Amino acid sequence: MMPAQHLPDNLETLVLYCRAGFESDCALEVQTKAAELGIYGYCKTGEAYVCFVPANGRQDIERLLGQLHLDQLVFARQWYPVVVLAHLDRENRLGPVFEALAGWPRAGQLVVEYPDTNDGKALVGLGKSLSKPLLSKLQKQNRLTRKLRSDLPTLFVFLVAGDTLMLGWGCPDEINPHPMGIRRLKFPKEAPSRSTLKLEEAWHQFIPADQWDQRLAPGMKAVDLGAAPGGWTWQLVQRHMMVTAVDNGPMNAGLMDSGQVEHVREDGYAWQPSKGVEWMVCDIVDKPARTADMVIQWLLNGWCRQTIFNLKLPMKKRWDAVDLALSHIQSALDEAGLRYQMACKHLYHDREEVTVYIWRQS
């Protein structure tokens, strides 16, 4: 957390990026999490972003950023405090920007972004036209370092429309380092389906890079429930694991030729392993409650040590569905006295689902 004296005085709103269509879920979640900390406010939503306005402005923002981390929020991709600028003069766009920046501390990076929508992408040209002169003037004034400094805050320019932008202040240990809060991955042409990217992104999200060799080690045994045609199995095979793929549907022939996959033609929810494995993954389309019950059974019986699975969401009250499923799992594991880590995120490669990771440690 950046010391309070390094936060500009006029930051009184918190902006959160999310997937378009999930604004109400993101808003409800941040209000709920803030209220649990005794911080109250209201939300204003745009397309693919939410503005949380706490009752006590900067003071509440400092508390929220100090007690809650971005990774603890399911639907938010990025967040940072902002001041909102509206109705910019097209002939003097930088004037209002520098007026708002008066008194702000030195920054180590300038980032110009826009909502992840079709309308947002239309602002790319405007962003480029603003970036160069803004960068040059800030550096001449010694308000922005000439070389990237990861130990200093990031100055965000978030373009909402052609005449509206927000100026934000993101501290390195509080923000998502990826542009627009999105981890973009290249689809491997050998993979059987694009769903493969969901598991790869989940590993990046939940498992630190320096622990991959230990927690995703070659030779581990894994189970993929609802595997066909094999998008998630493909990722496990690439990590040189031995995989039991459970699905009544056909598996990709190339995967079966690898010698690392056993295909079991059964219902993924009904099948049970004869011995425990390190990994269970599941991308079956079903109600969140049913998936939660299945995961609880696997963990309580010691059938797996680590699991990544998707919770398919209803069209309405998606935050409520996520909160209910996660609370159900947490209560069951706590009652059984298990030690575990659990995290959940609406990943970029997810659609109408969220991804959950649980690591059983006892």
C-alpha positions as a Markdown table, in Angstrom:
| # | Residue | x | y | z |
|---|---|---|---|---|
| 1 | Met | 0.0 | 0.0 | 0.0 |
| 2 | Met | 1.4 | 3.4 | -1.0 |
| 3 | Pro | 1.7 | 5.7 | 2.0 |
| 4 | Ala | -1.3 | 8.1 | 2.3 |
| 5 | Gln | 0.8 | 11.2 | 1.7 |
| 6 | His | 1.6 | 9.9 | -1.8 |
| 7 | Leu | -2.0 | 9.8 | -2.8 |
| 8 | Pro | -3.3 | 12.9 | -4.6 |
| 9 | Asp | -5.9 | 14.7 | -2.5 |
| 10 | Asn | -8.6 | 14.9 | -5.3 |
| 11 | Leu | -9.0 | 11.1 | -5.7 |
| 12 | Glu | -12.5 | 10.3 | -4.4 |
| 13 | Thr | -13.7 | 7.6 | -6.7 |
| 14 | Leu | -12.5 | 4.0 | -7.4 |
| 15 | Val | -12.8 | 2.7 | -11.0 |
| 16 | Leu | -13.0 | -1.0 | -11.6 |
| 17 | Tyr | -12.7 | -2.7 | -15.1 |
| 18 | Cys | -14.9 | -5.7 | -15.8 |
| 19 | Arg | -16.3 | -7.7 | -18.8 |
| 20 | Ala | -19.1 | -5.9 | -20.6 |
| 21 | Gly | -22.4 | -7.1 | -19.3 |
| 22 | Phe | -21.1 | -7.9 | -15.8 |
| 23 | Glu | -21.1 | -4.3 | -14.5 |
| 24 | Ser | -24.0 | -4.9 | -12.0 |
| 25 | Asp | -22.2 | -8.0 | -10.6 |
| 26 | Cys | -18.9 | -6.1 | -10.2 |
| 27 | Ala | -20.7 | -3.2 | -8.5 |
| 28 | Leu | -22.6 | -5.5 | -6.1 |
| 29 | Glu | -19.5 | -7.4 | -5.2 |
| 30 | Val | -17.4 | -4.3 | -4.4 |
| 31 | Gln | -20.2 | -2.7 | -2.4 |
| 32 | Thr | -20.6 | -6.0 | -0.5 |
| 33 | Lys | -16.9 | -6.4 | 0.2 |
| 34 | Ala | -16.5 | -2.7 | 1.2 |
| 35 | Ala | -19.5 | -2.9 | 3.6 |
| 36 | Glu | -17.9 | -5.9 | 5.3 |
| 37 | Leu | -15.0 | -3.6 | 6.1 |
| 38 | Gly | -17.4 | -0.8 | 7.3 |
| 39 | Ile | -16.9 | 1.2 | 4.1 |
| 40 | Tyr | -20.1 | 2.4 | 2.4 |
| 41 | Gly | -20.8 | 4.1 | -0.9 |
| 42 | Tyr | -22.7 | 3.8 | -4.2 |
| 43 | Cys | -21.8 | 2.7 | -7.7 |
| 44 | Lys | -22.1 | 4.3 | -11.1 |
| 45 | Thr | -21.7 | 1.9 | -14.1 |
| 46 | Gly | -20.5 | 2.5 | -17.6 |
| 47 | Glu | -19.9 | -0.1 | -20.3 |
| 48 | Ala | -17.2 | -2.6 | -19.0 |
| 49 | Tyr | -16.4 | -0.5 | -15.9 |
| 50 | Val | -17.8 | 0.5 | -12.5 |
| 51 | Cys | -17.2 | 3.6 | -10.4 |
| 52 | Phe | -17.4 | 3.1 | -6.6 |
| 53 | Val | -17.9 | 6.3 | -4.8 |
| 54 | Pro | -17.3 | 5.9 | -1.0 |
| 55 | Ala | -19.0 | 8.1 | 1.5 |
| 56 | Asn | -15.7 | 9.4 | 2.9 |
| 57 | Gly | -13.8 | 9.8 | -0.4 |
| 58 | Arg | -10.0 | 9.4 | -0.3 |
| 59 | Gln | -10.1 | 8.3 | 3.3 |
| 60 | Asp | -12.3 | 5.3 | 2.5 |
| 61 | Ile | -10.3 | 4.5 | -0.7 |
| 62 | Glu | -7.1 | 4.3 | 1.4 |
| 63 | Arg | -8.8 | 1.9 | 3.8 |
| 64 | Leu | -10.2 | -0.2 | 1.0 |
| 65 | Leu | -7.0 | -0.5 | -0.9 |
| 66 | Gly | -5.2 | -1.3 | 2.4 |
| 67 | Gln | -7.5 | -4.1 | 3.5 |
| 68 | Leu | -8.7 | -5.6 | 0.3 |
| 69 | His | -6.6 | -6.8 | -2.7 |
| 70 | Leu | -7.7 | -6.9 | -6.3 |
| 71 | Asp | -7.2 | -10.7 | -6.4 |
| 72 | Gln | -9.9 | -11.0 | -3.7 |
| 73 | Leu | -12.5 | -9.6 | -6.1 |
| 74 | Val | -14.1 | -12.0 | -8.6 |
| 75 | Phe | -15.4 | -9.7 | -11.3 |
| 76 | Ala | -12.9 | -6.8 | -11.3 |
| 77 | Arg | -10.0 | -7.0 | -13.7 |
| 78 | Gln | -8.3 | -3.8 | -12.7 |
| 79 | Trp | -8.9 | -1.0 | -10.1 |
| 80 | Tyr | -7.4 | 2.3 | -9.0 |
| 81 | Pro | -8.6 | 5.6 | -7.6 |
| 82 | Val | -9.5 | 8.3 | -10.1 |
| 83 | Val | -10.7 | 11.8 | -10.6 |
| 84 | Val | -13.2 | 12.2 | -13.4 |
| 85 | Leu | -12.8 | 14.8 | -16.1 |
| 86 | Ala | -15.7 | 15.6 | -18.4 |
| 87 | His | -16.4 | 17.7 | -21.5 |
| 88 | Leu | -12.8 | 18.1 | -22.6 |
| 89 | Asp | -12.1 | 21.0 | -25.0 |
| 90 | Arg | -11.2 | 19.3 | -28.3 |
| 91 | Glu | -8.8 | 22.1 | -29.1 |
| 92 | Asn | -7.1 | 22.0 | -25.7 |
| 93 | Arg | -7.4 | 18.5 | -24.4 |
| 94 | Leu | -4.3 | 18.6 | -22.2 |
| 95 | Gly | -5.2 | 21.8 | -20.4 |
| 96 | Pro | -7.9 | 20.3 | -18.1 |
| 97 | Val | -5.7 | 17.2 | -17.6 |
| 98 | Phe | -2.7 | 19.2 | -16.2 |
| 99 | Glu | -5.1 | 21.3 | -14.2 |
| 100 | Ala | -6.4 | 18.1 | -12.5 |
| 101 | Leu | -2.8 | 16.8 | -12.1 |
| 102 | Ala | -1.7 | 19.8 | -10.1 |
| 103 | Gly | 0.0 | 18.6 | -6.9 |
| 104 | Trp | 0.2 | 15.0 | -7.9 |
| 105 | Pro | 3.4 | 13.2 | -7.0 |
| 106 | Arg | 5.9 | 11.9 | -9.6 |
| 107 | Ala | 4.9 | 8.8 | -11.5 |
| 108 | Gly | 7.0 | 5.9 | -12.9 |
| 109 | Gln | 4.8 | 5.0 | -15.9 |
| 110 | Leu | 2.0 | 6.5 | -18.0 |
| 111 | Val | -0.7 | 4.2 | -19.2 |
| 112 | Val | -3.5 | 5.2 | -21.6 |
| 113 | Glu | -6.5 | 2.8 | -21.7 |
| 114 | Tyr | -10.1 | 2.5 | -22.7 |
| 115 | Pro | -13.1 | 0.2 | -22.0 |
| 116 | Asp | -12.9 | -3.3 | -23.4 |
| 117 | Thr | -15.8 | -2.8 | -25.8 |
| 118 | Asn | -16.3 | -2.0 | -29.5 |
| 119 | Asp | -17.0 | 1.6 | -28.6 |
| 120 | Gly | -13.9 | 1.7 | -26.5 |
| 121 | Lys | -11.7 | 0.4 | -29.3 |
| 122 | Ala | -12.8 | 3.4 | -31.4 |
| 123 | Leu | -10.9 | 5.5 | -28.9 |
| 124 | Val | -7.5 | 4.0 | -29.7 |
| 125 | Gly | -6.7 | 6.8 | -32.1 |
| 126 | Leu | -7.5 | 9.5 | -29.5 |
| 127 | Gly | -5.4 | 7.6 | -27.0 |
| 128 | Lys | -2.4 | 7.6 | -29.3 |
| 129 | Ser | -2.8 | 11.3 | -30.0 |
| 130 | Leu | -2.9 | 12.2 | -26.3 |
| 131 | Ser | -0.1 | 9.8 | -25.2 |
| 132 | Lys | 2.9 | 11.4 | -26.9 |
| 133 | Pro | 2.4 | 15.1 | -26.0 |
| 134 | Leu | 1.3 | 14.1 | -22.5 |
| 135 | Leu | 4.3 | 11.9 | -22.0 |
| 136 | Ser | 6.7 | 14.6 | -23.3 |
| 137 | Lys | 5.3 | 17.4 | -21.1 |
| 138 | Leu | 5.2 | 15.3 | -18.0 |
| 139 | Gln | 8.8 | 14.2 | -18.4 |
| 140 | Lys | 9.9 | 17.8 | -19.1 |
| 141 | Gln | 8.3 | 18.8 | -15.8 |
| 142 | Asn | 10.0 | 15.9 | -14.1 |
| 143 | Arg | 6.6 | 14.6 | -13.0 |
| 144 | Leu | 7.2 | 11.3 | -14.9 |
| 145 | Thr | 10.4 | 9.3 | -15.1 |
| 146 | Arg | 12.1 | 8.9 | -18.5 |
| 147 | Lys | 12.6 | 5.2 | -17.8 |
| 148 | Leu | 10.0 | 2.8 | -16.4 |
| 149 | Arg | 10.1 | 2.7 | -12.6 |
| 150 | Ser | 8.1 | -0.1 | -11.1 |
| 151 | Asp | 8.7 | 1.3 | -7.6 |
| 152 | Leu | 6.6 | 4.4 | -8.4 |
| 153 | Pro | 2.9 | 4.7 | -9.0 |
| 154 | Thr | 1.4 | 4.4 | -12.5 |
| 155 | Leu | -0.5 | 7.4 | -13.9 |
| 156 | Phe | -3.6 | 6.1 | -15.7 |
| 157 | Val | -5.5 | 8.0 | -18.4 |
| 158 | Phe | -8.8 | 6.1 | -18.9 |
| 159 | Leu | -10.7 | 7.2 | -21.9 |
| 160 | Val | -14.4 | 6.8 | -21.5 |
| 161 | Ala | -15.6 | 8.8 | -24.5 |
| 162 | Gly | -14.2 | 11.4 | -27.0 |
| 163 | Asp | -14.8 | 14.2 | -24.5 |
| 164 | Thr | -14.5 | 12.3 | -21.2 |
| 165 | Leu | -11.5 | 10.7 | -19.4 |
| 166 | Met | -10.5 | 9.7 | -15.9 |
| 167 | Leu | -7.1 | 10.2 | -14.3 |
| 168 | Gly | -6.0 | 7.4 | -12.0 |
| 169 | Trp | -3.2 | 6.6 | -9.6 |
| 170 | Gly | -2.3 | 3.0 | -9.3 |
| 171 | Cys | 0.3 | 1.7 | -6.8 |
| 172 | Pro | 2.4 | -1.2 | -8.1 |
| 173 | Asp | 1.4 | -3.7 | -5.4 |
| 174 | Glu | -2.3 | -3.0 | -5.8 |
| 175 | Ile | -3.0 | -3.1 | -9.6 |
| 176 | Asn | -3.1 | -5.6 | -12.3 |
| 177 | Pro | 0.2 | -5.2 | -14.3 |
| 178 | His | -1.4 | -6.3 | -17.6 |
| 179 | Pro | -2.8 | -3.8 | -20.1 |
| 180 | Met | -6.5 | -3.2 | -19.4 |
| 181 | Gly | -6.2 | -5.9 | -16.7 |
| 182 | Ile | -6.2 | -8.6 | -19.4 |
| 183 | Arg | -3.8 | -11.4 | -19.7 |
| 184 | Arg | -3.7 | -12.2 | -23.4 |
| 185 | Leu | -2.6 | -15.7 | -24.4 |
| 186 | Lys | -1.9 | -17.1 | -27.8 |
| 187 | Phe | -4.2 | -20.0 | -28.9 |
| 188 | Pro | -2.0 | -23.1 | -29.6 |
| 189 | Lys | -3.1 | -24.5 | -32.9 |
| 190 | Glu | -2.5 | -28.0 | -31.8 |
| 191 | Ala | -5.1 | -27.7 | -29.0 |
| 192 | Pro | -8.5 | -29.4 | -29.6 |
| 193 | Ser | -10.5 | -26.4 | -28.5 |
| 194 | Arg | -10.2 | -22.7 | -27.4 |
| 195 | Ser | -11.3 | -23.7 | -23.9 |
| 196 | Thr | -7.7 | -24.7 | -23.4 |
| 197 | Leu | -6.9 | -21.0 | -22.8 |
| 198 | Lys | -9.1 | -21.0 | -19.7 |
| 199 | Leu | -7.0 | -23.5 | -17.9 |
| 200 | Glu | -3.7 | -21.9 | -19.0 |
| 201 | Glu | -4.9 | -18.5 | -17.8 |
| 202 | Ala | -6.1 | -20.0 | -14.5 |
| 203 | Trp | -2.6 | -21.4 | -13.8 |
| 204 | His | -1.1 | -18.0 | -14.5 |
| 205 | Gln | -3.7 | -16.3 | -12.2 |
| 206 | Phe | -3.6 | -18.7 | -9.3 |
| 207 | Ile | -0.1 | -20.3 | -9.2 |
| 208 | Pro | 3.0 | -18.1 | -9.0 |
| 209 | Ala | 5.5 | -18.7 | -11.8 |
| 210 | Asp | 8.2 | -19.8 | -9.5 |
| 211 | Gln | 6.0 | -22.6 | -8.1 |
| 212 | Trp | 5.0 | -24.1 | -11.5 |
| 213 | Asp | 7.7 | -26.8 | -11.5 |
| 214 | Gln | 6.6 | -28.0 | -8.0 |
| 215 | Arg | 2.8 | -27.7 | -8.3 |
| 216 | Leu | 2.5 | -28.6 | -12.0 |
| 217 | Ala | 5.2 | -31.1 | -12.0 |
| 218 | Pro | 5.8 | -33.7 | -14.8 |
| 219 | Gly | 4.6 | -37.2 | -13.9 |
| 220 | Met | 1.7 | -36.0 | -11.7 |
| 221 | Lys | -1.6 | -37.8 | -12.1 |
| 222 | Ala | -4.6 | -35.7 | -13.1 |
| 223 | Val | -8.3 | -36.2 | -13.8 |
| 224 | Asp | -10.3 | -34.0 | -16.3 |
| 225 | Leu | -14.0 | -34.3 | -15.7 |
| 226 | Gly | -16.1 | -33.5 | -18.8 |
| 227 | Ala | -12.9 | -33.6 | -20.9 |
| 228 | Ala | -14.1 | -34.0 | -24.5 |
| 229 | Pro | -12.7 | -33.0 | -26.9 |
| 230 | Gly | -9.7 | -32.3 | -24.7 |
| 231 | Gly | -8.9 | -28.6 | -24.4 |
| 232 | Trp | -8.0 | -28.9 | -20.7 |
| 233 | Thr | -6.5 | -32.3 | -21.1 |
| 234 | Trp | -4.2 | -30.9 | -23.7 |
| 235 | Gln | -2.7 | -28.4 | -21.1 |
| 236 | Leu | -2.2 | -31.2 | -18.6 |
| 237 | Val | -0.4 | -33.3 | -21.3 |
| 238 | Gln | 1.8 | -30.4 | -22.1 |
| 239 | Arg | 2.9 | -30.4 | -18.5 |
| 240 | His | 3.8 | -34.1 | -19.0 |
| 241 | Met | 1.1 | -35.4 | -16.6 |
| 242 | Met | -0.7 | -38.7 | -16.8 |
| 243 | Val | -4.4 | -37.9 | -17.4 |
| 244 | Thr | -7.7 | -39.7 | -16.9 |
| 245 | Ala | -10.2 | -38.0 | -19.2 |
| 246 | Val | -13.8 | -38.7 | -18.1 |
| 247 | Asp | -16.5 | -37.9 | -20.7 |
| 248 | Asn | -19.0 | -39.9 | -22.7 |
| 249 | Gly | -18.0 | -37.9 | -25.8 |
| 250 | Pro | -15.1 | -38.5 | -28.1 |
| 251 | Met | -11.6 | -37.3 | -27.3 |
| 252 | Asn | -9.1 | -35.7 | -29.8 |
| 253 | Ala | -7.2 | -38.5 | -31.6 |
| 254 | Gly | -3.8 | -36.7 | -31.2 |
| 255 | Leu | -4.2 | -36.6 | -27.4 |
| 256 | Met | -5.0 | -40.3 | -27.3 |
| 257 | Asp | -1.8 | -41.0 | -29.4 |
| 258 | Ser | 0.3 | -39.2 | -26.7 |
| 259 | Gly | 0.2 | -42.2 | -24.5 |
| 260 | Gln | -0.5 | -40.0 | -21.5 |
| 261 | Val | -4.3 | -40.1 | -21.6 |
| 262 | Glu | -6.8 | -42.8 | -20.5 |
| 263 | His | -10.3 | -42.1 | -21.8 |
| 264 | Val | -13.1 | -43.2 | -19.4 |
| 265 | Arg | -16.6 | -43.0 | -21.0 |
| 266 | Glu | -18.6 | -42.1 | -18.0 |
| 267 | Asp | -20.5 | -39.1 | -16.5 |
| 268 | Gly | -18.0 | -36.8 | -15.0 |
| 269 | Tyr | -20.2 | -36.0 | -12.0 |
| 270 | Ala | -20.7 | -39.7 | -11.2 |
| 271 | Trp | -17.2 | -41.1 | -11.8 |
| 272 | Gln | -15.0 | -41.7 | -8.7 |
| 273 | Pro | -11.2 | -42.5 | -8.8 |
| 274 | Ser | -9.9 | -45.6 | -7.2 |
| 275 | Lys | -6.8 | -43.7 | -5.9 |
| 276 | Gly | -6.2 | -40.0 | -5.1 |
| 277 | Val | -4.5 | -37.8 | -7.7 |
| 278 | Glu | -2.8 | -34.5 | -7.6 |
| 279 | Trp | -5.1 | -32.6 | -10.0 |
| 280 | Met | -8.8 | -32.6 | -10.8 |
| 281 | Val | -10.0 | -30.1 | -13.4 |
| 282 | Cys | -13.6 | -29.6 | -14.5 |
| 283 | Asp | -15.3 | -27.5 | -17.2 |
| 284 | Ile | -18.8 | -29.1 | -17.2 |
| 285 | Val | -21.8 | -27.0 | -17.9 |
| 286 | Asp | -24.2 | -27.4 | -15.0 |
| 287 | Lys | -25.7 | -25.5 | -12.1 |
| 288 | Pro | -23.1 | -24.0 | -9.7 |
| 289 | Ala | -24.6 | -25.9 | -6.7 |
| 290 | Arg | -24.1 | -29.3 | -8.3 |
| 291 | Thr | -20.5 | -28.5 | -9.2 |
| 292 | Ala | -19.8 | -27.2 | -5.7 |
| 293 | Asp | -21.2 | -30.4 | -4.2 |
| 294 | Met | -19.0 | -32.5 | -6.5 |
| 295 | Val | -15.9 | -30.5 | -5.6 |
| 296 | Ile | -16.6 | -30.9 | -1.9 |
| 297 | Gln | -16.8 | -34.6 | -2.3 |
| 298 | Trp | -13.5 | -34.8 | -4.1 |
| 299 | Leu | -11.7 | -32.7 | -1.5 |
| 300 | Leu | -13.2 | -34.3 | 1.6 |
| 301 | Asn | -12.4 | -37.8 | 0.3 |
| 302 | Gly | -8.9 | -36.8 | -0.5 |
| 303 | Trp | -9.4 | -37.7 | -4.2 |
| 304 | Cys | -7.4 | -34.7 | -5.3 |
| 305 | Arg | -5.0 | -32.2 | -3.8 |
| 306 | Gln | -5.5 | -29.3 | -6.3 |
| 307 | Thr | -8.5 | -28.5 | -8.4 |
| 308 | Ile | -9.5 | -25.9 | -10.9 |
| 309 | Phe | -13.1 | -25.8 | -12.0 |
| 310 | Asn | -15.6 | -23.5 | -13.5 |
| 311 | Leu | -18.9 | -22.4 | -12.0 |
| 312 | Lys | -21.4 | -21.8 | -14.8 |
| 313 | Leu | -23.5 | -18.7 | -13.9 |
| 314 | Pro | -27.2 | -17.9 | -14.3 |
| 315 | Met | -28.2 | -14.9 | -16.5 |
| 316 | Lys | -29.2 | -12.9 | -13.4 |
| 317 | Lys | -27.9 | -12.5 | -9.8 |
| 318 | Arg | -24.5 | -13.9 | -10.9 |
| 319 | Trp | -22.6 | -12.5 | -7.9 |
| 320 | Asp | -25.2 | -14.1 | -5.6 |
| 321 | Ala | -24.7 | -17.5 | -7.3 |
| 322 | Val | -20.9 | -17.2 | -7.0 |
| 323 | Asp | -21.1 | -16.1 | -3.3 |
| 324 | Leu | -23.5 | -18.9 | -2.4 |
| 325 | Ala | -21.4 | -21.6 | -4.1 |
| 326 | Leu | -18.1 | -20.4 | -2.6 |
| 327 | Ser | -19.6 | -20.0 | 0.9 |
| 328 | His | -21.0 | -23.6 | 0.6 |
| 329 | Ile | -17.6 | -25.0 | -0.3 |
| 330 | Gln | -15.8 | -23.0 | 2.4 |
| 331 | Ser | -18.3 | -24.0 | 5.1 |
| 332 | Ala | -17.9 | -27.7 | 4.2 |
| 333 | Leu | -14.1 | -27.6 | 4.2 |
| 334 | Asp | -13.9 | -25.6 | 7.4 |
| 335 | Glu | -16.3 | -28.0 | 9.2 |
| 336 | Ala | -14.1 | -30.9 | 8.1 |
| 337 | Gly | -11.0 | -29.1 | 9.5 |
| 338 | Leu | -9.1 | -29.0 | 6.2 |
| 339 | Arg | -6.3 | -26.5 | 5.6 |
| 340 | Tyr | -6.7 | -25.1 | 2.1 |
| 341 | Gln | -6.3 | -22.0 | -0.2 |
| 342 | Met | -9.2 | -20.9 | -2.4 |
| 343 | Ala | -9.4 | -18.2 | -5.0 |
| 344 | Cys | -12.0 | -17.3 | -7.6 |
| 345 | Lys | -11.8 | -15.0 | -10.7 |
| 346 | His | -13.8 | -14.1 | -13.8 |
| 347 | Leu | -10.9 | -14.6 | -16.2 |
| 348 | Tyr | -10.6 | -13.0 | -19.6 |
| 349 | His | -11.1 | -16.3 | -21.4 |
| 350 | Asp | -14.2 | -17.1 | -19.3 |
| 351 | Arg | -17.6 | -16.2 | -20.6 |
| 352 | Glu | -20.7 | -17.0 | -18.5 |
| 353 | Glu | -18.6 | -18.7 | -15.8 |
| 354 | Val | -16.0 | -18.0 | -13.2 |
| 355 | Thr | -13.0 | -20.1 | -12.4 |
| 356 | Val | -12.1 | -21.4 | -9.0 |
| 357 | Tyr | -8.8 | -22.8 | -7.6 |
| 358 | Ile | -8.5 | -24.8 | -4.4 |
| 359 | Trp | -5.3 | -26.3 | -3.0 |
| 360 | Arg | -5.9 | -28.8 | -0.2 |
| 361 | Gln | -2.9 | -28.5 | 2.2 |
| 362 | Ser | -3.9 | -31.2 | 4.8 |
